[in-house]
């Protein structure tokens, strides 16, 4: 009888351990280039693949749901599928919004859907929409529908808004490269001459804050919101730029935080895509082969090497889990950093 009881207890303990074991496959590796990376990513951290089979994943954002029953969740775009998906640990992936970026009829290029997503101070989902060439706001419950925050600058339609960040004062900054247009930069429906970085003020007025980048892509703010970071995806000039945010919302002349020279030292080639910043000011920028971890002073600390095209990332859970969209995958890695 005692042996039977002990066996049952042992089986219960094993069951609990198995239940806590992550069931997800892993991919890639963490390349450690500077000792400081060990304070940001545990040595036993693994890149987990939460879901796969998508066409091109983008724009992840963690939603802290005020409804305790509904719980927190992750949203991310599949741009070619014109869909925003939702992921939770319990339910996995389910469709959240379709269409997400193109509401017209017929076919609109190969990337018609939403791209970058963020949550603003009101708890609204802010989306960059390729096909409809606009930035929108929508309550997370969808009640009342979405509204257009901006779709033009000085009367000329945007190309394909790509990534967006919400400022705590109620304004927004976003990038506008040509990637979502059917014929990209050669599309005959292009109305703007360049590819700008724009600001939507609290009163809805749109201004161009950066106009000299060839392919502005990812965008982020420092924790104190005094610095605006813009990543460029042009492989001929891959740079991450930093701009001081002025009291009126405009920005100063930019400085290069990290660029091609830093990539070449690690035999990496290609442009940058999306990025996020942790509370210490480190940049977590998607680029060649994965996520590059870069100090505020521009030192290359480490590389979360997934091995393929990597689009964007977002902090989730308690702020230390980094969710990553990479080609057909949705991934995550546990860090000891803290997002904000």
C-alpha positions in Angstrom: 0.0 0.0 0.0 2.8 2.4 0.9 4.6 1.6 -2.3 1.4 2.3 -4.2 1.0 5.7 -2.5 4.6 6.6 -3.1 4.2 5.7 -6.8 1.1 7.9 -7.1 2.9 10.8 -5.4 5.8 10.3 -7.8 3.6 10.2 -10.8 1.8 13.4 -9.6 5.1 15.2 -9.2 6.3 14.1 -12.6 3.0 15.2 -14.1 3.4 18.6 -12.6 6.9 18.9 -14.0 5.8 17.8 -17.4 2.9 20.3 -17.3 5.4 23.1 -16.6 7.8 22.0 -19.4 7.6 24.2 -22.5 6.1 22.1 -25.3 7.5 24.4 -28.1 10.3 23.5 -30.5 13.4 25.8 -30.5 15.4 27.4 -33.2 18.6 29.3 -33.6 21.0 30.4 -30.9 22.2 33.4 -28.9 25.6 34.8 -30.1 27.3 36.6 -27.2 29.7 39.3 -28.3 30.1 41.3 -25.1 29.9 40.2 -21.5 27.1 42.7 -20.9 24.8 40.5 -22.9 24.8 38.0 -20.0 23.0 40.5 -17.8 20.3 40.8 -20.5 19.8 37.2 -21.7 20.2 34.2 -19.5 22.8 31.7 -20.7 20.2 28.9 -20.9 17.7 31.0 -22.8 16.2 29.4 -25.9 14.4 30.8 -28.9 11.0 29.1 -28.8 8.8 28.7 -31.9 5.2 29.4 -30.7 3.6 29.0 -34.1 4.5 28.7 -37.8 3.1 28.4 -41.3 2.4 32.1 -41.8 3.5 34.0 -45.0 5.3 37.1 -43.4 4.7 37.9 -39.8 5.1 41.5 -38.5 4.3 44.1 -35.9 3.8 42.2 -32.7 2.4 44.0 -29.7 1.5 42.7 -26.2 -1.9 43.7 -24.9 -2.4 44.0 -21.2 -6.1 43.3 -20.9 -7.9 45.0 -18.1 -10.4 42.2 -18.2 -9.0 39.6 -15.8 -11.1 36.9 -17.3 -10.0 37.5 -20.9 -6.3 37.8 -19.8 -3.4 39.2 -21.7 -2.5 38.4 -25.3 -0.3 39.1 -28.2 -1.4 40.6 -31.5 0.7 40.4 -34.7 0.2 41.0 -38.4 0.5 38.6 -41.4 0.9 41.2 -44.0 0.3 39.1 -47.2 -2.7 37.5 -45.5 -4.3 40.9 -44.7 -4.9 39.6 -41.2 -4.1 40.4 -37.6 -3.7 37.3 -35.5 -4.1 36.8 -31.7 -1.9 34.5 -29.7 -2.4 33.2 -26.1 -0.6 30.5 -24.2 -3.9 28.7 -23.7 -5.6 29.0 -27.1 -2.6 29.4 -29.5 -3.2 31.4 -32.6 -6.7 32.7 -33.7 -7.7 35.3 -36.2 -8.3 38.7 -34.6 -9.1 41.1 -37.5 -9.5 40.5 -41.3 -9.1 42.5 -43.4 -6.5 44.3 -41.5 -5.0 46.7 -44.0 -6.8 46.6 -47.3 -10.6 47.0 -47.5 -10.9 47.5 -51.3 -12.0 45.0 -53.9 -9.7 42.9 -56.0 -6.0 42.2 -55.3 -3.7 44.9 -54.0 -0.1 43.8 -54.3 1.7 41.1 -52.3 1.6 42.9 -48.9 -1.9 44.5 -48.6 -2.4 44.0 -44.8 -1.5 45.8 -41.6 2.2 46.0 -40.6 3.3 47.7 -37.4 1.0 47.7 -34.4 1.0 49.5 -31.1 -1.3 50.3 -28.2 -1.8 54.0 -27.3 -2.6 55.6 -23.9 -6.3 55.1 -24.5 -5.8 51.4 -25.0 -6.6 51.6 -28.7 -5.0 49.4 -31.3 -3.0 51.6 -33.6 -2.2 50.0 -37.0 -0.1 50.9 -40.1 -2.2 49.7 -43.0 -0.4 49.0 -46.3 -3.3 48.6 -48.7 -5.4 51.5 -47.4 -2.3 53.6 -47.0 -3.2 55.0 -43.6 -2.7 54.9 -39.9 -5.8 53.9 -37.9 -7.1 53.6 -34.3 -9.6 51.0 -33.1 -10.9 49.9 -29.7 -9.7 46.5 -28.9 -13.3 45.2 -28.6 -14.0 46.6 -32.1 -17.1 48.4 -31.0 -17.5 51.6 -32.9 -15.1 50.4 -35.6 -11.8 52.0 -36.6 -11.1 55.6 -37.5 -8.4 57.0 -39.7 -5.7 59.0 -37.8 -3.9 60.0 -41.0 -3.8 59.0 -44.7 -2.0 62.0 -46.3 0.6 64.7 -45.9 -0.2 68.0 -47.5 -2.9 66.4 -49.6 -0.7 63.6 -50.9 -1.4 60.1 -49.9 1.2 58.1 -48.0 3.0 55.2 -49.6 2.5 52.4 -47.2 2.8 53.3 -43.5 5.1 50.6 -42.0 5.7 51.0 -38.2 4.3 53.2 -35.5 5.0 54.3 -31.9 2.6 56.1 -29.6 3.9 58.9 -27.4 2.4 59.3 -23.9 1.2 62.8 -24.8 -1.2 61.4 -27.4 0.8 62.0 -30.5 2.2 59.3 -32.9 5.3 58.8 -35.0 5.4 56.5 -38.0 7.5 55.5 -41.0 6.4 55.4 -44.7 8.6 53.4 -47.0 7.2 51.9 -50.3 7.2 48.2 -49.4 3.4 47.8 -49.3 2.7 49.3 -52.7 2.0 46.8 -55.5 5.1 48.0 -57.5 7.0 49.3 -54.5 9.0 52.5 -55.2 8.0 52.4 -58.9 4.3 52.2 -58.3 2.4 54.6 -60.5 0.1 55.6 -57.7 2.9 57.1 -55.6 2.1 60.6 -54.6 4.9 61.6 -52.2 8.4 62.1 -53.6 10.4 60.7 -50.7 9.9 58.2 -47.9 9.4 60.1 -44.7 9.0 59.8 -41.0 5.9 61.6 -39.8 4.2 62.8 -36.6 0.5 62.9 -36.0 -0.1 65.6 -33.4 -2.8 65.4 -30.7 -5.0 67.7 -32.9 -4.6 65.4 -35.9 -2.2 67.7 -37.8 0.5 65.7 -39.7 4.1 66.9 -40.0 7.2 65.3 -41.5 9.9 65.1 -38.9 12.5 63.2 -41.0 12.8 63.5 -44.7 16.3 62.4 -45.7 16.2 58.6 -45.2 15.9 56.3 -48.2 14.0 53.4 -46.5 12.8 54.4 -42.9 11.3 51.3 -41.3 11.3 50.4 -37.6 10.6 53.2 -35.0 10.9 53.4 -31.2 11.2 55.9 -28.4 13.6 55.9 -25.5 12.1 55.2 -22.0 12.2 59.0 -21.2 10.6 59.7 -24.7 13.4 62.2 -25.3 14.9 60.3 -28.2 13.3 58.9 -31.3 15.0 55.9 -33.0 14.5 55.1 -36.6 15.9 52.0 -38.3 16.6 52.0 -42.0 16.1 48.9 -44.1 18.1 50.1 -47.1 20.9 47.4 -47.5 23.1 50.0 -49.2 23.0 52.2 -46.0 21.8 50.1 -43.0 21.7 52.5 -40.0 19.8 53.0 -36.8 19.4 56.7 -36.3 18.7 58.7 -33.1 16.9 62.1 -33.0 16.4 64.3 -30.0 12.6 65.0 -29.5 11.9 68.7 -29.2 9.2 70.2 -27.0 7.0 70.8 -30.0 7.3 67.2 -31.2 9.7 67.9 -34.0 13.2 66.3 -33.8 16.8 67.5 -34.1 19.3 66.5 -36.7 19.9 62.7 -36.4 23.0 60.8 -35.4 24.0 57.3 -36.3 23.8 54.9 -33.4 24.8 51.8 -35.3 25.5 51.0 -38.9 27.2 49.0 -41.6 30.6 48.9 -39.9 29.1 47.2 -36.9 27.5 44.6 -39.1 30.6 43.9 -41.2 32.6 43.0 -38.1 30.2 40.0 -37.7 30.0 39.3 -41.4 26.4 40.4 -41.5 24.7 42.0 -44.5 21.3 43.6 -45.0 19.1 46.3 -43.5 17.2 46.8 -40.3 13.5 46.3 -39.7 11.6 46.8 -36.5 12.9 47.4 -33.0 12.1 47.9 -29.3 14.0 49.6 -26.4 14.4 48.2 -22.9 14.2 50.3 -19.7 18.0 50.7 -19.7 18.0 52.1 -23.2 19.4 49.1 -25.0 18.1 48.6 -28.6 16.7 45.3 -29.7 16.7 45.7 -33.4 15.6 43.1 -36.0 18.0 42.8 -38.9 20.2 40.3 -40.7 19.4 36.9 -39.4 17.7 37.8 -36.1 17.6 40.4 -33.4 20.7 42.6 -32.7 21.1 43.8 -29.1 22.8 47.2 -29.1 23.8 49.3 -26.1 22.7 53.0 -25.9 26.2 54.0 -27.0 26.1 51.8 -30.1 28.0 48.7 -28.9 26.9 45.4 -30.5 26.3 43.2 -27.4 24.8 40.1 -28.9 22.7 38.5 -31.6 19.6 36.5 -31.2 20.3 34.5 -34.3 17.2 32.9 -35.7 18.8 32.2 -39.1 16.3 33.9 -41.4 14.6 37.2 -42.2 13.4 38.7 -39.0 10.8 41.5 -39.0 10.0 42.9 -35.6 9.8 42.2 -31.8 7.8 43.3 -28.7 8.0 43.0 -25.0 5.4 40.9 -23.3 4.3 39.0 -20.2 6.0 40.7 -17.2 8.0 42.9 -19.6 11.0 40.5 -19.9 9.7 38.1 -22.6 10.7 39.2 -26.1 8.2 38.1 -28.8 9.7 38.0 -32.3 8.1 37.8 -35.7 10.4 36.2 -38.2 9.3 35.2 -41.7 6.8 32.3 -41.2 7.4 32.1 -37.5 6.2 33.6 -34.2 8.9 33.2 -31.6 9.9 34.3 -28.1 12.9 34.3 -25.8 13.0 34.9 -22.1 15.3 37.7 -21.1 16.4 39.4 -17.9 15.9 42.8 -19.5 12.7 44.8 -19.0 10.6 46.3 -21.7 8.5 49.4 -21.1 
